Amino acid sequence: MSAPAPNPRAGAVSAVLASNRLGIPSVVFFVMAAAAPLTVVAGGATTGYAVTGIVGIPVSYLAVAVILALFAVGYVAMSRHVVNAGAFYTYVSHGLGRPAGVSAAFVALLAYNAMQIGLYGGFGAVLADYLAGRLGWAVPWWACALLGWAVVGTLGVLRVDLNGRVLAVMLILEIAVAVVFDLVMVAHPAGRVVDFATLAPAHIFAAGIGAALVTAITGFVGFEATVVFSEETKDPKRTIARATYIAVAVTGLLYALSSWAMSVATGPDRIVEAARADGTELMFTLVAPHVGPTLVDVGHLLFITSLFAALLAFHNTVARYLFALGRERVVPAALGRTNPRTGAPLFGSLTQSLLALGVLLGYAVAGLDPILHLFFWVTVTGGLGVLILMAGTSAAVVGFFARDPHEEPAWRRALAPALATLALVTVLVVTIREFAVLLGVAPTSPLRWLFPASYGVAALLGLGWALLLRAARPRVYAAIGWGAASATVPPPPTVPAAARPASHARV
């Protein structure tokens, strides 16, 4: 029996997030901080050039921005009718059914934890290198990572609007520096000619563009989290829509501009060679002769804060997923409780922090490379999980509106979501096919299948747990996806065993 459609703002449940805390700017800051613009510009774009060996990275960022804008049409339309911090999990539950929703929840927890915890490797290593190079302090990467962990864990249990202000300052500064560096590079073109070759649309059809698209899409991971904060926003229907489109547009244009500017400064024919030679230092190397050491040092420092901002943003996302599942009793109910003073998801935040601590200590004891084995491998795998979720969610939007159009126009409820599903599934297939390239391992390496297969395992575990809930805890099962109104969903009617026809036996 399907649950009634209760008011998602119902006050019958004490486990609710603090409402009316976030406006459009704060939500944009959260999601763009998770995307870590300066990290993508300095690290992602140069890695894209170096790994793929093609020059169409700038146009690939624009292409991905178009795909995600298409995805956002149905995603935002559904957010007007379903308000829940569970986001992907909630949408898949309403669009494709409760078992699929719980599977999506397990995939989401794995993916976002991978993104968040993997970033500690990059943060710790980059901060350790900065302290060694600028101050002469020999600090191990794991000590720097644990410092970041302590600050993120503390902020995670405080007021969400305080987190938004912290992210706002960091994000504005890193975008400003990236734009200044872009202008400097364009003002000093190779051969004294500003070349637009890397922006040519023809690159979309070039051989190897699949890997470039995969590289580009990982740079946008985090923009979809606008809906995660829907319960804490002022006027969710307006705020979420505008924040989502702003985040996609600003990040897409910034990534395309920055990666193109680097190709202008080196020349399109030398950008791949330069990226392979200088790596993440390419942007700083290109601007250093023209801006002086002080601004370059500021850029390096903001590179570190960009990683920290992404850590904080993804921590908040994971905490709210755990909160949404705990509130509905899909996972232990304690995770669905908030800090009575700040309204933050207290136990969800603490759980994520403890998990991250365990992984960091494990990597430190094992002596594994924080950049390759933690930052690179784990975050790339996290990006794959989010791509899986976006493809499933886009299909769920079609299913949701197929049952009830909710007076939404056909473009929002059917056409755009269907096209987005097709595009995202295509990119997903290319991603899995070229995953060995992304990991930097041989095509025969078992790692190229083990990492993607982890999401298959997570999805099957989620499916099995959902079926177990249906059999053993029918009231919990009936309330899946209803968020703050989950306690108001009545239990499904039961029929005495003696009166139940054999044809109605449970399966």
N, C-alpha and C positions, 0 to 999 in steps of 0.2 A: 504493500500500500504506500503510495507516495505521500510525503508530508505536506501539510498545508503551507500556504505561503505567509508566514508570520512576518511581522515588521522587523527588519534586521536591526533596528535601533531599540528593540524592546528592552525594558529595564528589568526584566525578571531574572537576569543573570548578573551576579556580582562581578564575574570575571570579564570586565570590559576594559578596553584601552581608553586612555584619556582623549576625549573628543575636542574638536575645535582648537587644536593646538597648532596646526600647520596650514599655511596659506600656499598659494601657487609657488612663490619663490623658494620656500623651505623644501617643498616636495621636489622641485627641480634640482636644488642643491644636493639632496639625498641621492637621487638617481644618477645625476651626472658625476657626483663624487665616486659612486660605485663604478662608473665607467672609467674613472681615473684618466681624464683627458691628457695630462702631460705624460703620464706613464705610457699611454697608447702612442702619443706623438713621438716621444723620444725612443721608446722601446718597441712598440708594436709595428709601427710603420717601417722602421729600419729593418726589423726582423723579417717583415713581409718581403721587402726588396731582396734581402740576403738569402732567404730560404727558397722563395719561389723563382728567383732569377728573372722575373719579368718586371716591366716598368709601369704596368697599369694599376699600381696600388692606389693612386688617388681616385681614379674613376671607379675602382672596386668599392671604395668607401661610399661614394655617391650611390652606387647601385644597391648596396646593402641598406643604406638609409631609405631608399625608395621602397624596398621590400618591407622594412620594418614600419614605415609609415602606413603601408597597405595593411600590415598586420594590426596596427594600432586602431584602424577604423572599426573593426569588429570588437576588438579588445575593449576599447573605450565605450562603445555602444553597450556592451554587456555590463560594464561597470556602473551604468546608470540604473540597472535593475538588480544587481547583486553587489552588496557592500560587505566585504569580508577581508580581513587581513590575510587570509589564506591564499588569495590571488589564484594562481594556476590550479592549485588543488581544488579550490572552490568552484572555479569555472568548469573544470573537467567533470567534477561531480554533478553539476547541474546540466551539463551538455551531453556527456557520454555515459553517465551513470555512476553510482557510488563506488563500485569496485574499481573502475578506471580512475576515479578521483583519488582513492587511497593509494593506488599505484603511482599516480602523479605526485602525491605528497611524499612518498618515499624517494622517488627520483629527485624531487626538489630539495629535500633535506641533504641528500648526497651531493648534488650539484652545487648548492650554495655553500655548504660547508667546505667543499673542495676549493671553491673560489676564495673563500675567506681565509682558510688555513694556509692555502698555497701562497697567498700574498705575504704571509709572515716571512717566508723564505726570501722573497725579494726585498722586503723592508729591512730585515736583519742584515742581509749581505750588503745592500747599498749603503745603509747607515754605517756599518762597520768600515767599509771602504772610505766613506766620507770622513769619519773620525780619524782614520789612519793617515789619509792624505792631507787633511787640513790641520789637524791638531797633533798628529803623531801618536795618537792613542791606539794601542793594540788591543781592541775589544773583540771577543769572539762574536760571530754572527748571531748565535743563539741568545747571548746576553742582550743584544740590541732587540732581537725579536721579542724576548720576554718583557723588556721595557715597554714596547709597543702594546703587548698583550695586556699588561697591567693597566695602561691608560685606557685602552679600548674597553676592557672589562668594567672599569669604573664608570666611564661615560655611558655604557650600555644600560645601566640601571637608573640613570638620571632622566630628567625630563626630556622628551623627544625634541621639543623645540630648542633646548640647549644644544643638543647634538646638531640640529639644523644650523644654528648660528656658528658653531665651530666649523662645520663643513663649508658654510658660505664663505667665510674668510679665506680658507685654504683654496677653494675652487676659484674664486674671483682672481686671486693672485696668480695661480698657475695658468689660467686662461690668458690673463694679461701678459705674462712672460712669454707664453707660446706665440701669441699674436705679434708681440714685439720682435721675437726671433724670426717669425715668418716674414715680416716686413723687411728686416735686415737682409735676409737671404734673397728675397726677390729684388731688393735694391742693389744687390751685388751678384748679378747673374754670370754664369760661366760664359765666356766668349762675348760678354757685354750685350747679350740678347736674351730677353725673357721668352722662354720656350714653353709652349702649352702642349707639347707632344704627349706627356704622361696623362693628360686629361682627355685624350681622344676617345670617343665612344667605341671605336673599333677594337680597343683592348679587351672589351667584354667578351669578344669572340675569339680571343687569342688562345693558343695552347697553354695549358697550365693555369688558366684563370680560376679554376676551381679552388686551388690552394690559396690564391689571393683572396677570394671571397670568404673562405673559411677564416683566414687571418683577420680580415676586416670585421667579420661578424662578432668575433670575440671582443673587439673593442667597444661594442655597444652593450655588452652584457651588463645589466643593472638598470637600463632604462625602463624595463618592464615592471620594476618594483614600485611604480607610482601607485598601483592598486593595493600593494601591501600596506600602504599608509592611509588607505581610504577611510578607515574608521576614525582616524585622528585629524582629518582635514576639515577645514571650514568649507561648507557647500561642496561635498564630494563630486556631485554630477558635473559641476563646472571646473573645479580645481583639477581633478584627475585628467580630464580631457586636455585641458590647456597645458598642464605640466608634461604630459606624455609627448605631445606634438613639439613643444619647445625643446625638450630633451633630445629628441631624435634630430630635429633640425640643427640645433647648435652643435651637437657633437659631430654630426655628419659633415657639416660645413667646415668645422675646425680640423677634423682629421684629413679631409680632402685638401684643404688649404695648406696645412703643414707638410703633408707628404709631397704635394706638388712643389712647394717652396724649396724643399731639400733637393728635388730634381732640378730646379732652376739653378740653384747655387753650384751643383756639381756638373750639370749638363745631363740630359736624359740618357746619353750613351755611357755615362760613367756612374750613374746612381747605384747600380747593383754592386759594382766593384767597390765603391766608397762605403756602402753599407756593410759589406763583408769585411772590409778592413777596419772600420771604426766602431761598428756595432751601435750600442746605445749612446755612444759618445758623439755620433755623427753630427747631430744638431748643434751641440756645444762646440765642436771643432769648427764647424762652418761659420758660426757667428763670432767666435773668439777674436779674430783679427779686427773686427769692426766695432765691438761693444766694450772691450776691456774686461779684465778679470773679475771685477766686482759683480757685474750683472751675470756673468757665467756662473760664479759661485752661488748667486741667488737662484739661478735656474737649477743648479744641482740640488740645492736645499729644498726647493719646491718639488723637485722630482721625488724626494724622500717623503715630503708631506702629502704628495699626491697618492703615494702608496698607503700612507697612514689613513687618509680620507677614505680610500676604497675599503680598507680593513674595517673602519668604523661603520660605513654604510652597509657592507655585507653582513656584519655582525648584527645590526639592527634587523636586517631582512630575515636572517635565520631565526633570531629570537621571536619574531612575529609569526613565522611559520609554525614554530613549536607551540607558541601561545594558541594559535588558531586550532591546532590539532588537540591540544590539551583541553581547551575549553569545550570541545565537542566529545571529549573522553575517548578519542581515537588512540591517543597515547596517554600516559599517566596524567590524571587531572591536575596535579600540582603544577604542571607546565602551563596550565591555563590561568594562572593567577598573576596578578599585577602587583607592583609596588604600591601600597596604599597612599604613599606620599607623593610619588612622581607619576603614577599611572603607567610606568614602563613595564614590559613583560618580564618580571623579576626572575622567575625560575627558568624561563626560556633563555634569557641572557646568560645566567650563571651556567646553565648546561652547555651552551655553546662555548663559553670560556673554558670550562673544564675539558671539553673535548679537544679544543685547540691546544691547551697546555699539554695534554697527553701526547699528541702528535709531535709537538715541538720537542719535548723531552726525548721522545723516541728517535727522532732524526738526529738530535745532538749526541745521544749515546751511541748511535750507529755510525756516526761520522759521515753521513751522507751529504752530498753537495746541495746546499740550500737553493742555489739558482736552478740547476738542471733538474734535480730530483724532487724538489718541493715546489718552488715557484713556477717553473716552466711546465713540467709534466702534470702537476696537480691542477693548476689553473686552466690549462688547455682542456683537461678532462672535465673540469667544472663547466667550461664554456660549451662543451658538447652536450652536457646534461641540460643546460638552459635552452639550447637549440631544440632538443627533443621536446621539452616542455612547451616551447612556443608553437611548434608544429601541432602538438596534441591539443593545445588550447585553441588554436585557430579552428581546428576541426570541431571542437566543442562548441564554439560560438555558433557555427552553422547548425549544429544539433539543437542548441538551446532555442534559437529563434525559429527553427522549423516547427517546434511544438507550439510556440506562441510568439507571433511577430512583434508584440508589444508596441505596435504602431511605429516601428522603426522602418525607414525606407529600405527598399530591396538592396541598395548599394551597401548599406551598413550591416544588414543582417544576413546577407547571402553572398552577393557577388564579391565584395572585397575580401571577406573571410575565406571564401573558396579559392580565390586567386592567391591569397597569402599562404594558404595551406599547401597548394601546389608548389609555390616558390620555395617555401621553407623545407618541404620534404625533399625537393631537388637538391638544395644546399646540404641537407643532412646526409643524403646518399653520397654526395661528393666528399663530404667531411670524413665519413667512415672509410670511404675508398682510399683517401689520401692521408689517413691518420698517421701512417708511418712517417710521412714527410713532416708532419707537424711535430711529432715526437723526436725527430732526428734519429730514428733507428732504421735498421735494415727492413725491407719489405717482408722478410721471413721471420722477423722477431715476434715472439708470442705477445709482447707488450702491446703491439698494434691492435690486438683483439682483446686482451685482458681488460684494458681500460674501458673501451666501449661496452664490453660484456658486463661490467659492473652495474650498468644501468638496467640491463636485462634482469639481472639477479634482484636488484632493488624493486623493479616493477613486479616481478613474480612474488616477492615477499609481501608487497603491498596488496596484491590481489588476494593472496592467501589469507592475509590478516582481515581483509574486508569480508571474505566469505565466512571466516570464523566469527567475526562480529555479528554477521547476519544470523548465524545459527545460535550463538551463545548470548549475545547482548542485543536483541532486536531493537530496543529503544535507542541505543547508541547508534546503531546502523541507520535507523530511520532519520536521525538528526544530522547525518554527515552532510556538510556543506552549508548548514544554516547559521553558523557563526553565533552571534550574540543571542539569537533566538532559539538556539538548540535546546534549551531547557523547556521551551514552550511547546515543542513538538510532542504530541501525544504518542504513546507506544502503539505499535500496530496491534489490531485486534487479534486475539487468540481464539482458536477453535478447540474445544475439548477433543482429546485424542479419540475417544469412543465415538464422537459424532462426526469425525473427519473422514470423508470418503477416501478410499485408497488412491484415487486419481489425484487427490490434493496433497499427497505426501510430499514433504520437502525434498529438494534435491540440492 
